[in-house]
Amino acid sequence: MISYVTIGALDAAASVAFYDAVLGAAHAAALAFGGSDEGAPGPRPPESTTNYVAYMRDPTGNKLAVMWAEG
């Protein structure tokens, strides 16, 4: 079981653009391969400017969270 992976970033603006695309692509890919939606990609909480999260379940019911957080 992987609880989380942390990746640092030297260029926050470039990272935001990258992870915005990647987290959306990860969520869409999960749904395309039999997963189910548990929360579309977006800021968490909704007013956040530093946390971006997508939630999904794999075909056997395991919940996945993919997150980008600044700071």
PQR file with spaces between the fields and no chain letter, atoms N, CA, C, O and H, PARSE charges and radii, in Angstrom:
ATOM       1  N    MET     1       0.842   -1.172    0.000 -0.4000 1.5000
ATOM       2  CA   MET     1       0.000    0.000    0.000 -0.0000 2.0000
ATOM       3  C    MET     1       0.887    1.233    0.000  0.5500 1.7000
ATOM       4  O    MET     1       1.815    1.344    0.802 -0.5500 1.4000
ATOM       5  N    ILE     2       0.598    2.150   -0.896 -0.4000 1.5000
ATOM       6  CA   ILE     2       1.293    3.430   -0.926 -0.0000 2.0000
ATOM       7  C    ILE     2       0.360    4.454   -0.305  0.5500 1.7000
ATOM       8  O    ILE     2      -0.765    4.636   -0.770 -0.5500 1.4000
ATOM       9  H    ILE     2      -0.156    2.060   -1.547  0.4000 1.0000
ATOM      10  N    SER     3       0.816    5.114    0.731 -0.4000 1.5000
ATOM      11  CA   SER     3      -0.012    6.113    1.386 -0.0000 2.0000
ATOM      12  C    SER     3       0.059    7.438    0.638  0.5500 1.7000
ATOM      13  O    SER     3      -0.967    8.080    0.412 -0.5500 1.4000
ATOM      14  H    SER     3       1.729    4.966    1.109  0.4000 1.0000
ATOM      15  N    TYR     4       1.269    7.853    0.252 -0.4000 1.5000
ATOM      16  CA   TYR     4       1.425    9.065   -0.529 -0.0000 2.0000
ATOM      17  C    TYR     4       2.837    9.148   -1.080  0.5500 1.7000
ATOM      18  O    TYR     4       3.754    8.487   -0.593 -0.5500 1.4000
ATOM      19  H    TYR     4       2.102    7.332    0.436  0.4000 1.0000
ATOM      20  N    VAL     5       2.991    9.975   -2.104 -0.4000 1.5000
ATOM      21  CA   VAL     5       4.291   10.275   -2.694 -0.0000 2.0000
ATOM      22  C    VAL     5       4.400   11.787   -2.723  0.5500 1.7000
ATOM      23  O    VAL     5       3.452   12.465   -3.119 -0.5500 1.4000
ATOM      24  H    VAL     5       2.246   10.512   -2.499  0.4000 1.0000
ATOM      25  N    THR     6       5.531   12.325   -2.313 -0.4000 1.5000
ATOM      26  CA   THR     6       5.740   13.770   -2.320 -0.0000 2.0000
ATOM      27  C    THR     6       6.789   14.119   -3.368  0.5500 1.7000
ATOM      28  O    THR     6       7.850   13.498   -3.428 -0.5500 1.4000
ATOM      29  H    THR     6       6.301   11.774   -1.991  0.4000 1.0000
ATOM      30  N    ILE     7       6.483   15.118   -4.192 -0.4000 1.5000
ATOM      31  CA   ILE     7       7.404   15.586   -5.220 -0.0000 2.0000
ATOM      32  C    ILE     7       7.557   17.083   -5.054  0.5500 1.7000
ATOM      33  O    ILE     7       6.559   17.804   -5.054 -0.5500 1.4000
ATOM      34  H    ILE     7       5.621   15.622   -4.144  0.4000 1.0000
ATOM      35  N    GLY     8       8.775   17.567   -4.914 -0.4000 1.5000
ATOM      36  CA   GLY     8       9.018   19.001   -4.785 -0.0000 2.0000
ATOM      37  C    GLY     8       9.003   19.685   -6.147  0.5500 1.7000
ATOM      38  O    GLY     8       9.075   19.020   -7.181 -0.5500 1.4000
ATOM      39  H    GLY     8       9.586   16.982   -4.914  0.4000 1.0000
ATOM      40  N    ALA     9       8.910   21.002   -6.147 -0.4000 1.5000
ATOM      41  CA   ALA     9       8.904   21.767   -7.396 -0.0000 2.0000
ATOM      42  C    ALA     9       9.690   23.061   -7.212  0.5500 1.7000
ATOM      43  O    ALA     9       9.528   23.759   -6.211 -0.5500 1.4000
ATOM      44  H    ALA     9       8.851   21.542   -5.308  0.4000 1.0000
ATOM      45  N    LEU    10      10.529   23.368   -8.172 -0.4000 1.5000
ATOM      46  CA   LEU    10      11.287   24.614   -8.131 -0.0000 2.0000
ATOM      47  C    LEU    10      10.555   25.751   -8.828  0.5500 1.7000
ATOM      48  O    LEU    10      10.795   26.921   -8.532 -0.5500 1.4000
ATOM      49  H    LEU    10      10.661   22.801   -8.985  0.4000 1.0000
ATOM      50  N    ASP    11       9.665   25.412   -9.749 -0.4000 1.5000
ATOM      51  CA   ASP    11       8.915   26.414  -10.515 -0.0000 2.0000
ATOM      52  C    ASP    11       7.422   26.153  -10.312  0.5500 1.7000
ATOM      53  O    ASP    11       6.838   25.314  -10.997 -0.5500 1.4000
ATOM      54  H    ASP    11       9.469   24.461   -9.989  0.4000 1.0000
ATOM      55  N    ALA    12       6.809   26.867   -9.375 -0.4000 1.5000
ATOM      56  CA   ALA    12       5.408   26.611   -9.020 -0.0000 2.0000
ATOM      57  C    ALA    12       4.469   26.809  -10.197  0.5500 1.7000
ATOM      58  O    ALA    12       3.550   26.012  -10.384 -0.5500 1.4000
ATOM      59  H    ALA    12       7.284   27.549   -8.818  0.4000 1.0000
ATOM      60  N    ALA    13       4.673   27.849  -10.997 -0.4000 1.5000
ATOM      61  CA   ALA    13       3.766   28.112  -12.129 -0.0000 2.0000
ATOM      62  C    ALA    13       3.820   26.968  -13.140  0.5500 1.7000
ATOM      63  O    ALA    13       2.781   26.516  -13.622 -0.5500 1.4000
ATOM      64  H    ALA    13       5.419   28.497  -10.846  0.4000 1.0000
ATOM      65  N    ALA    14       5.008   26.505  -13.459 -0.4000 1.5000
ATOM      66  CA   ALA    14       5.150   25.389  -14.394 -0.0000 2.0000
ATOM      67  C    ALA    14       4.540   24.123  -13.804  0.5500 1.7000
ATOM      68  O    ALA    14       3.913   23.340  -14.519 -0.5500 1.4000
ATOM      69  H    ALA    14       5.852   26.872  -13.068  0.4000 1.0000
ATOM      70  N    SER    15       4.720   23.923  -12.509 -0.4000 1.5000
ATOM      71  CA   SER    15       4.166   22.743  -11.847 -0.0000 2.0000
ATOM      72  C    SER    15       2.650   22.767  -11.845  0.5500 1.7000
ATOM      73  O    SER    15       2.014   21.736  -12.064 -0.5500 1.4000
ATOM      74  H    SER    15       5.229   24.558  -11.928  0.4000 1.0000
ATOM      75  N    VAL    16       2.060   23.934  -11.600 -0.4000 1.5000
ATOM      76  CA   VAL    16       0.596   24.057  -11.615 -0.0000 2.0000
ATOM      77  C    VAL    16       0.059   23.654  -12.978  0.5500 1.7000
ATOM      78  O    VAL    16      -0.887   22.871  -13.062 -0.5500 1.4000
ATOM      79  H    VAL    16       2.576   24.772  -11.423  0.4000 1.0000
ATOM      80  N    ALA    17       0.643   24.176  -14.037 -0.4000 1.5000
ATOM      81  CA   ALA    17       0.183   23.841  -15.390 -0.0000 2.0000
ATOM      82  C    ALA    17       0.327   22.345  -15.664  0.5500 1.7000
ATOM      83  O    ALA    17      -0.575   21.719  -16.220 -0.5500 1.4000
ATOM      84  H    ALA    17       1.411   24.812  -13.968  0.4000 1.0000
ATOM      85  N    PHE    18       1.466   21.780  -15.270 -0.4000 1.5000
ATOM      86  CA   PHE    18       1.725   20.361  -15.493 -0.0000 2.0000
ATOM      87  C    PHE    18       0.740   19.487  -14.724  0.5500 1.7000
ATOM      88  O    PHE    18       0.108   18.607  -15.308 -0.5500 1.4000
ATOM      89  H    PHE    18       2.199   22.288  -14.818  0.4000 1.0000
ATOM      90  N    TYR    19       0.606   19.718  -13.430 -0.4000 1.5000
ATOM      91  CA   TYR    19      -0.246   18.858  -12.618 -0.0000 2.0000
ATOM      92  C    TYR    19      -1.731   19.084  -12.880  0.5500 1.7000
ATOM      93  O    TYR    19      -2.535   18.172  -12.684 -0.5500 1.4000
ATOM      94  H    TYR    19       1.120   20.433  -12.955  0.4000 1.0000
ATOM      95  N    ASP    20      -2.100   20.262  -13.312 -0.4000 1.5000
ATOM      96  CA   ASP    20      -3.477   20.498  -13.724 -0.0000 2.0000
ATOM      97  C    ASP    20      -3.828   19.546  -14.862  0.5500 1.7000
ATOM      98  O    ASP    20      -4.888   18.921  -14.854 -0.5500 1.4000
ATOM      99  H    ASP    20      -1.447   21.003  -13.471  0.4000 1.0000
ATOM     100  N    ALA    21      -2.935   19.442  -15.834 -0.4000 1.5000
ATOM     101  CA   ALA    21      -3.163   18.535  -16.963 -0.0000 2.0000
ATOM     102  C    ALA    21      -3.048   17.072  -16.538  0.5500 1.7000
ATOM     103  O    ALA    21      -3.889   16.256  -16.914 -0.5500 1.4000
ATOM     104  H    ALA    21      -2.074   19.950  -15.840  0.4000 1.0000
ATOM     105  N    VAL    22      -2.034   16.734  -15.769 -0.4000 1.5000
ATOM     106  CA   VAL    22      -1.786   15.349  -15.381 -0.0000 2.0000
ATOM     107  C    VAL    22      -2.868   14.806  -14.449  0.5500 1.7000
ATOM     108  O    VAL    22      -3.323   13.676  -14.630 -0.5500 1.4000
ATOM     109  H    VAL    22      -1.351   17.398  -15.463  0.4000 1.0000
ATOM     110  N    LEU    23      -3.281   15.581  -13.470 -0.4000 1.5000
ATOM     111  CA   LEU    23      -4.304   15.086  -12.549 -0.0000 2.0000
ATOM     112  C    LEU    23      -5.639   14.895  -13.246  0.5500 1.7000
ATOM     113  O    LEU    23      -6.385   13.968  -12.930 -0.5500 1.4000
ATOM     114  H    LEU    23      -2.911   16.498  -13.322  0.4000 1.0000
ATOM     115  N    GLY    24      -5.951   15.807  -14.231 -0.4000 1.5000
ATOM     116  CA   GLY    24      -7.177   15.646  -15.000 -0.0000 2.0000
ATOM     117  C    GLY    24      -7.118   14.406  -15.854  0.5500 1.7000
ATOM     118  O    GLY    24      -8.076   13.638  -15.948 -0.5500 1.4000
ATOM     119  H    GLY    24      -5.345   16.560  -14.487  0.4000 1.0000
ATOM     120  N    ALA    25      -5.780   14.201  -16.576 -0.4000 1.5000
ATOM     121  CA   ALA    25      -5.532   13.016  -17.427 -0.0000 2.0000
ATOM     122  C    ALA    25      -5.637   11.747  -16.617  0.5500 1.7000
ATOM     123  O    ALA    25      -6.168   10.751  -17.108 -0.5500 1.4000
ATOM     124  H    ALA    25      -5.002   14.824  -16.500  0.4000 1.0000
ATOM     125  N    ALA    26      -5.086   11.751  -15.237 -0.4000 1.5000
ATOM     126  CA   ALA    26      -5.118   10.568  -14.373 -0.0000 2.0000
ATOM     127  C    ALA    26      -6.558   10.178  -14.068  0.5500 1.7000
ATOM     128  O    ALA    26      -6.917    9.002  -14.133 -0.5500 1.4000
ATOM     129  H    ALA    26      -4.654   12.560  -14.839  0.4000 1.0000
ATOM     130  N    HIS    27      -7.393   11.182  -13.732 -0.4000 1.5000
ATOM     131  CA   HIS    27      -8.795   10.932  -13.397 -0.0000 2.0000
ATOM     132  C    HIS    27      -9.526   10.377  -14.620  0.5500 1.7000
ATOM     133  O    HIS    27     -10.250    9.386  -14.518 -0.5500 1.4000
ATOM     134  H    HIS    27      -7.101   12.138  -13.680  0.4000 1.0000
ATOM     135  N    ALA    28      -9.339   11.006  -15.758 -0.4000 1.5000
ATOM     136  CA   ALA    28      -9.997   10.540  -16.987 -0.0000 2.0000
ATOM     137  C    ALA    28      -9.534    9.132  -17.360  0.5500 1.7000
ATOM     138  O    ALA    28     -10.340    8.305  -17.788 -0.5500 1.4000
ATOM     139  H    ALA    28      -8.751   11.810  -15.841  0.4000 1.0000
ATOM     140  N    ALA    29      -8.245    8.861  -17.198 -0.4000 1.5000
ATOM     141  CA   ALA    29      -7.717    7.532  -17.516 -0.0000 2.0000
ATOM     142  C    ALA    29      -8.316    6.479  -16.589  0.5500 1.7000
ATOM     143  O    ALA    29      -8.655    5.382  -17.033 -0.5500 1.4000
ATOM     144  H    ALA    29      -7.591    9.533  -16.851  0.4000 1.0000
ATOM     145  N    ALA    30      -8.447    6.805  -15.315 -0.4000 1.5000
ATOM     146  CA   ALA    30      -9.036    5.865  -14.366 -0.0000 2.0000
ATOM     147  C    ALA    30     -10.461    5.509  -14.775  0.5500 1.7000
ATOM     148  O    ALA    30     -10.849    4.341  -14.743 -0.5500 1.4000
ATOM     149  H    ALA    30      -8.172    7.696  -14.954  0.4000 1.0000
ATOM     150  N    LEU    31     -11.232    6.515  -15.157 -0.4000 1.5000
ATOM     151  CA   LEU    31     -12.616    6.266  -15.563 -0.0000 2.0000
ATOM     152  C    LEU    31     -12.662    5.468  -16.863  0.5500 1.7000
ATOM     153  O    LEU    31     -13.529    4.611  -17.034 -0.5500 1.4000
ATOM     154  H    LEU    31     -10.916    7.463  -15.183  0.4000 1.0000
ATOM     155  N    ALA    32     -11.731    5.747  -17.781 -0.4000 1.5000
ATOM     156  CA   ALA    32     -11.695    5.047  -19.065 -0.0000 2.0000
ATOM     157  C    ALA    32     -11.354    3.569  -18.909  0.5500 1.7000
ATOM     158  O    ALA    32     -11.723    2.751  -19.752 -0.5500 1.4000
ATOM     159  H    ALA    32     -11.027    6.443  -17.642  0.4000 1.0000
ATOM     160  N    PHE    33     -10.647    3.225  -17.827 -0.4000 1.5000
ATOM     161  CA   PHE    33     -10.230    1.844  -17.621 -0.0000 2.0000
ATOM     162  C    PHE    33     -11.007    1.136  -16.514  0.5500 1.7000
ATOM     163  O    PHE    33     -10.480    0.244  -15.850 -0.5500 1.4000
ATOM     164  H    PHE    33     -10.348    3.890  -17.142  0.4000 1.0000
ATOM     165  N    GLY    34     -12.261    1.538  -16.320 -0.4000 1.5000
ATOM     166  CA   GLY    34     -13.147    0.815  -15.424 -0.0000 2.0000
ATOM     167  C    GLY    34     -13.252    1.344  -14.013  0.5500 1.7000
ATOM     168  O    GLY    34     -13.944    0.757  -13.181 -0.5500 1.4000
ATOM     169  H    GLY    34     -12.690    2.263  -16.860  0.4000 1.0000
ATOM     170  N    GLY    35     -12.570    2.456  -13.725 -0.4000 1.5000
ATOM     171  CA   GLY    35     -12.675    3.065  -12.402 -0.0000 2.0000
ATOM     172  C    GLY    35     -13.950    3.872  -12.282  0.5500 1.7000
ATOM     173  O    GLY    35     -14.678    4.053  -13.258 -0.5500 1.4000
ATOM     174  H    GLY    35     -12.007    2.932  -14.401  0.4000 1.0000
ATOM     175  N    SER    36     -14.214    4.354  -11.089 -0.4000 1.5000
ATOM     176  CA   SER    36     -15.394    5.191  -10.875 -0.0000 2.0000
ATOM     177  C    SER    36     -14.984    6.510  -10.220  0.5500 1.7000
ATOM     178  O    SER    36     -13.983    6.592   -9.509 -0.5500 1.4000
ATOM     179  H    SER    36     -13.623    4.207  -10.296  0.4000 1.0000
ATOM     180  N    ASP    37     -15.783    7.524  -10.482 -0.4000 1.5000
ATOM     181  CA   ASP    37     -15.526    8.879   -9.989 -0.0000 2.0000
ATOM     182  C    ASP    37     -15.865    8.984   -8.510  0.5500 1.7000
ATOM     183  O    ASP    37     -16.943    8.574   -8.079 -0.5500 1.4000
ATOM     184  H    ASP    37     -16.597    7.457  -11.059  0.4000 1.0000
ATOM     185  N    GLU    38     -14.940    9.533   -7.739 -0.4000 1.5000
ATOM     186  CA   GLU    38     -15.177    9.805   -6.319 -0.0000 2.0000
ATOM     187  C    GLU    38     -14.937   11.274   -6.014  0.5500 1.7000
ATOM     188  O    GLU    38     -14.943   11.678   -4.851 -0.5500 1.4000
ATOM     189  H    GLU    38     -14.064    9.867   -8.089  0.4000 1.0000
ATOM     190  N    GLY    39     -14.725   12.075   -7.050 -0.4000 1.5000
ATOM     191  CA   GLY    39     -14.476   13.505   -6.892 -0.0000 2.0000
ATOM     192  C    GLY    39     -13.615   14.009   -8.037  0.5500 1.7000
ATOM     193  O    GLY    39     -12.421   13.713   -8.103 -0.5500 1.4000
ATOM     194  H    GLY    39     -14.719   11.747   -7.995  0.4000 1.0000
ATOM     195  N    ALA    40     -14.216   14.762   -8.931 -0.4000 1.5000
ATOM     196  CA   ALA    40     -13.499   15.275  -10.104 -0.0000 2.0000
ATOM     197  C    ALA    40     -12.308   16.140   -9.685  0.5500 1.7000
ATOM     198  O    ALA    40     -12.310   16.705   -8.591 -0.5500 1.4000
ATOM     199  H    ALA    40     -15.185   15.002   -8.878  0.4000 1.0000
ATOM     200  N    PRO    41     -11.293   16.246  -10.548 -0.5600 1.5000
ATOM     201  CA   PRO    41     -10.134   17.082  -10.220  0.2800 2.0000
ATOM     202  C    PRO    41     -10.549   18.527   -9.935  0.5500 1.7000
ATOM     203  O    PRO    41     -11.366   19.107  -10.651 -0.5500 1.4000
ATOM     204  N    GLY    42      -9.975   19.087   -8.887 -0.4000 1.5000
ATOM     205  CA   GLY    42     -10.267   20.466   -8.553 -0.0000 2.0000
ATOM     206  C    GLY    42      -9.654   20.847   -7.224  0.5500 1.7000
ATOM     207  O    GLY    42      -9.105   19.999   -6.519 -0.5500 1.4000
ATOM     208  H    GLY    42      -9.311   18.616   -8.306  0.4000 1.0000
ATOM     209  N    PRO    43      -9.746   22.129   -6.877 -0.5600 1.5000
ATOM     210  CA   PRO    43      -9.184   22.586   -5.607  0.2800 2.0000
ATOM     211  C    PRO    43      -9.929   21.992   -4.422  0.5500 1.7000
ATOM     212  O    PRO    43     -11.152   21.856   -4.453 -0.5500 1.4000
ATOM     213  N    ARG    44      -9.196   21.644   -3.390 -0.4000 1.5000
ATOM     214  CA   ARG    44      -9.777   21.126   -2.148 -0.0000 2.0000
ATOM     215  C    ARG    44      -9.157   21.866   -0.986  0.5500 1.7000
ATOM     216  O    ARG    44      -7.938   21.810   -0.827 -0.5500 1.4000
ATOM     217  H    ARG    44      -8.202   21.754   -3.366  0.4000 1.0000
ATOM     218  N    PRO    45      -9.925   22.553   -0.167 -0.5600 1.5000
ATOM     219  CA   PRO    45     -11.337   22.872   -0.338  0.2800 2.0000
ATOM     220  C    PRO    45     -11.526   23.767   -1.569  0.5500 1.7000
ATOM     221  O    PRO    45     -10.547   24.276   -2.113 -0.5500 1.4000
ATOM     222  N    PRO    46     -12.767   23.962   -2.011 -0.5600 1.5000
ATOM     223  CA   PRO    46     -13.022   24.675   -3.259  0.2800 2.0000
ATOM     224  C    PRO    46     -12.350   26.045   -3.387  0.5500 1.7000
ATOM     225  O    PRO    46     -12.018   26.466   -4.495 -0.5500 1.4000
ATOM     226  N    GLU    47     -12.148   26.733   -2.282 -0.4000 1.5000
ATOM     227  CA   GLU    47     -11.528   28.063   -2.343 -0.0000 2.0000
ATOM     228  C    GLU    47      -9.997   28.005   -2.276  0.5500 1.7000
ATOM     229  O    GLU    47      -9.340   29.046   -2.304 -0.5500 1.4000
ATOM     230  H    GLU    47     -12.418   26.391   -1.382  0.4000 1.0000
ATOM     231  N    SER    48      -9.429   26.805   -2.189 -0.4000 1.5000
ATOM     232  CA   SER    48      -7.980   26.647   -2.062 -0.0000 2.0000
ATOM     233  C    SER    48      -7.241   27.087   -3.321  0.5500 1.7000
ATOM     234  O    SER    48      -7.717   26.886   -4.438 -0.5500 1.4000
ATOM     235  H    SER    48      -9.963   25.960   -2.166  0.4000 1.0000
ATOM     236  N    THR    49      -6.085   27.684   -3.123 -0.4000 1.5000
ATOM     237  CA   THR    49      -5.193   28.003   -4.237 -0.0000 2.0000
ATOM     238  C    THR    49      -3.910   27.180   -4.138  0.5500 1.7000
ATOM     239  O    THR    49      -2.996   27.365   -4.941 -0.5500 1.4000
ATOM     240  H    THR    49      -5.699   27.847   -2.215  0.4000 1.0000
ATOM     241  N    THR    50      -3.833   26.278   -3.169 -0.4000 1.5000
ATOM     242  CA   THR    50      -2.612   25.510   -2.963 -0.0000 2.0000
ATOM     243  C    THR    50      -2.807   23.993   -3.021  0.5500 1.7000
ATOM     244  O    THR    50      -1.818   23.263   -3.084 -0.5500 1.4000
ATOM     245  H    THR    50      -4.576   26.127   -2.516  0.4000 1.0000
ATOM     246  N    ASN    51      -4.028   23.502   -3.001 -0.4000 1.5000
ATOM     247  CA   ASN    51      -4.286   22.064   -3.034 -0.0000 2.0000
ATOM     248  C    ASN    51      -5.226   21.713   -4.176  0.5500 1.7000
ATOM     249  O    ASN    51      -6.296   22.307   -4.309 -0.5500 1.4000
ATOM     250  H    ASN    51      -4.832   24.095   -2.949  0.4000 1.0000
ATOM     251  N    TYR    52      -4.834   20.756   -4.996 -0.4000 1.5000
ATOM     252  CA   TYR    52      -5.611   20.312   -6.144 -0.0000 2.0000
ATOM     253  C    TYR    52      -5.676   18.792   -6.072  0.5500 1.7000
ATOM     254  O    TYR    52      -4.636   18.133   -6.049 -0.5500 1.4000
ATOM     255  H    TYR    52      -3.964   20.273   -4.889  0.4000 1.0000
ATOM     256  N    VAL    53      -6.880   18.225   -6.035 -0.4000 1.5000
ATOM     257  CA   VAL    53      -7.039   16.796   -5.776 -0.0000 2.0000
ATOM     258  C    VAL    53      -8.059   16.173   -6.726  0.5500 1.7000
ATOM     259  O    VAL    53      -9.032   16.817   -7.118 -0.5500 1.4000
ATOM     260  H    VAL    53      -7.724   18.760   -6.053  0.4000 1.0000
ATOM     261  N    ALA    54      -7.823   14.918   -7.089 -0.4000 1.5000
ATOM     262  CA   ALA    54      -8.789   14.106   -7.826 -0.0000 2.0000
ATOM     263  C    ALA    54      -8.955   12.793   -7.071  0.5500 1.7000
ATOM     264  O    ALA    54      -7.982   12.233   -6.566 -0.5500 1.4000
ATOM     265  H    ALA    54      -7.032   14.395   -6.771  0.4000 1.0000
ATOM     266  N    TYR    55     -10.183   12.310   -6.996 -0.4000 1.5000
ATOM     267  CA   TYR    55     -10.468   11.056   -6.303 -0.0000 2.0000
ATOM     268  C    TYR    55     -11.151   10.086   -7.269  0.5500 1.7000
ATOM     269  O    TYR    55     -11.997   10.480   -8.072 -0.5500 1.4000
ATOM     270  H    TYR    55     -10.973   12.766   -7.406  0.4000 1.0000
ATOM     271  N    MET    56     -10.770    8.820   -7.175 -0.4000 1.5000
ATOM     272  CA   MET    56     -11.407    7.793   -7.974 -0.0000 2.0000
ATOM     273  C    MET    56     -11.286    6.449   -7.262  0.5500 1.7000
ATOM     274  O    MET    56     -10.511    6.310   -6.317 -0.5500 1.4000
ATOM     275  H    MET    56     -10.084    8.500   -6.522  0.4000 1.0000
ATOM     276  N    ARG    57     -12.054    5.462   -7.720 -0.4000 1.5000
ATOM     277  CA   ARG    57     -11.940    4.094   -7.216 -0.0000 2.0000
ATOM     278  C    ARG    57     -11.536    3.197   -8.369  0.5500 1.7000
ATOM     279  O    ARG    57     -11.993    3.368   -9.499 -0.5500 1.4000
ATOM     280  H    ARG    57     -12.684    5.576   -8.488  0.4000 1.0000
ATOM     281  N    ASP    58     -10.667    2.232   -8.067 -0.4000 1.5000
ATOM     282  CA   ASP    58     -10.307    1.271   -9.099 -0.0000 2.0000
ATOM     283  C    ASP    58     -11.443    0.265   -9.257  0.5500 1.7000
ATOM     284  O    ASP    58     -12.388    0.287   -8.468 -0.5500 1.4000
ATOM     285  H    ASP    58     -10.296    2.093   -7.149  0.4000 1.0000
ATOM     286  N    PRO    59     -11.374   -0.625  -10.263 -0.5600 1.5000
ATOM     287  CA   PRO    59     -12.492   -1.555  -10.498  0.2800 2.0000
ATOM     288  C    PRO    59     -12.807   -2.479   -9.328  0.5500 1.7000
ATOM     289  O    PRO    59     -13.901   -3.041   -9.280 -0.5500 1.4000
ATOM     290  N    THR    60     -11.887   -2.656   -8.383 -0.4000 1.5000
ATOM     291  CA   THR    60     -12.168   -3.519   -7.232 -0.0000 2.0000
ATOM     292  C    THR    60     -12.579   -2.744   -5.992  0.5500 1.7000
ATOM     293  O    THR    60     -12.776   -3.334   -4.930 -0.5500 1.4000
ATOM     294  H    THR    60     -10.998   -2.200   -8.422  0.4000 1.0000
ATOM     295  N    GLY    61     -12.713   -1.404   -6.116 -0.4000 1.5000
ATOM     296  CA   GLY    61     -13.226   -0.592   -5.016 -0.0000 2.0000
ATOM     297  C    GLY    61     -12.196    0.153   -4.194  0.5500 1.7000
ATOM     298  O    GLY    61     -12.567    0.881   -3.273 -0.5500 1.4000
ATOM     299  H    GLY    61     -12.553   -0.925   -6.979  0.4000 1.0000
ATOM     300  N    ASN    62     -10.905   -0.004   -4.493 -0.4000 1.5000
ATOM     301  CA   ASN    62      -9.885    0.750   -3.758 -0.0000 2.0000
ATOM     302  C    ASN    62      -9.965    2.231   -4.119  0.5500 1.7000
ATOM     303  O    ASN    62     -10.027    2.581   -5.297 -0.5500 1.4000
ATOM     304  H    ASN    62     -10.604   -0.595   -5.241  0.4000 1.0000
ATOM     305  N    LYS    63      -9.965    3.099   -3.112 -0.4000 1.5000
ATOM     306  CA   LYS    63     -10.053    4.535   -3.352 -0.0000 2.0000
ATOM     307  C    LYS    63      -8.655    5.111   -3.564  0.5500 1.7000
ATOM     308  O    LYS    63      -7.727    4.812   -2.813 -0.5500 1.4000
ATOM     309  H    LYS    63      -9.915    2.814   -2.154  0.4000 1.0000
ATOM     310  N    LEU    64      -8.522    5.935   -4.593 -0.4000 1.5000
ATOM     311  CA   LEU    64      -7.267    6.594   -4.925 -0.0000 2.0000
ATOM     312  C    LEU    64      -7.454    8.097   -4.821  0.5500 1.7000
ATOM     313  O    LEU    64      -8.500    8.630   -5.192 -0.5500 1.4000
ATOM     314  H    LEU    64      -9.276    6.177   -5.203  0.4000 1.0000
ATOM     315  N    ALA    65      -6.447    8.768   -4.319 -0.4000 1.5000
ATOM     316  CA   ALA    65      -6.442   10.229   -4.298 -0.0000 2.0000
ATOM     317  C    ALA    65      -5.136   10.668   -4.945  0.5500 1.7000
ATOM     318  O    ALA    65      -4.058   10.220   -4.553 -0.5500 1.4000
ATOM     319  H    ALA    65      -5.598    8.335   -4.018  0.4000 1.0000
ATOM     320  N    VAL    66      -5.237   11.544   -5.933 -0.4000 1.5000
ATOM     321  CA   VAL    66      -4.063   12.124   -6.579 -0.0000 2.0000
ATOM     322  C    VAL    66      -4.084   13.603   -6.232  0.5500 1.7000
ATOM     323  O    VAL    66      -5.081   14.282   -6.475 -0.5500 1.4000
ATOM     324  H    VAL    66      -6.112   11.908   -6.251  0.4000 1.0000
ATOM     325  N    MET    67      -2.995   14.106   -5.669 -0.4000 1.5000
ATOM     326  CA   MET    67      -3.006   15.466   -5.120 -0.0000 2.0000
ATOM     327  C    MET    67      -1.764   16.243   -5.498  0.5500 1.7000
ATOM     328  O    MET    67      -0.661   15.699   -5.534 -0.5500 1.4000
ATOM     329  H    MET    67      -2.185   13.554   -5.472  0.4000 1.0000
ATOM     330  N    TRP    68      -1.955   17.525   -5.780 -0.4000 1.5000
ATOM     331  CA   TRP    68      -0.860   18.477   -5.927 -0.0000 2.0000
ATOM     332  C    TRP    68      -1.073   19.520   -4.850  0.5500 1.7000
ATOM     333  O    TRP    68      -2.173   20.051   -4.696 -0.5500 1.4000
ATOM     334  H    TRP    68      -2.852   17.967   -5.750  0.4000 1.0000
ATOM     335  N    ALA    69      -0.014   19.814   -4.102 -0.4000 1.5000
ATOM     336  CA   ALA    69      -0.103   20.820   -3.039 -0.0000 2.0000
ATOM     337  C    ALA    69       1.138   21.706   -3.116  0.5500 1.7000
ATOM     338  O    ALA    69       2.263   21.212   -3.195 -0.5500 1.4000
ATOM     339  H    ALA    69       0.880   19.383   -4.228  0.4000 1.0000
ATOM     340  N    GLU    70       0.923   22.989   -3.093 -0.4000 1.5000
ATOM     341  CA   GLU    70       2.025   23.946   -3.109 -0.0000 2.0000
ATOM     342  C    GLU    70       2.505   24.187   -1.692  0.5500 1.7000
ATOM     343  O    GLU    70       1.714   24.266   -0.752 -0.5500 1.4000
ATOM     344  H    GLU    70       0.009   23.390   -3.029  0.4000 1.0000
ATOM     345  N    GLY    71       3.796   24.299   -1.563 -0.4000 1.5000
ATOM     346  CA   GLY    71       4.325   24.680   -0.275 -0.0000 2.0000
ATOM     347  C    GLY    71       4.939   23.586    0.431  0.5500 1.7000
ATOM     348  O    GLY    71       5.433   23.768    1.543 -0.5500 1.4000
ATOM     349  H    GLY    71       4.438   24.234   -2.327  0.4000 1.0000
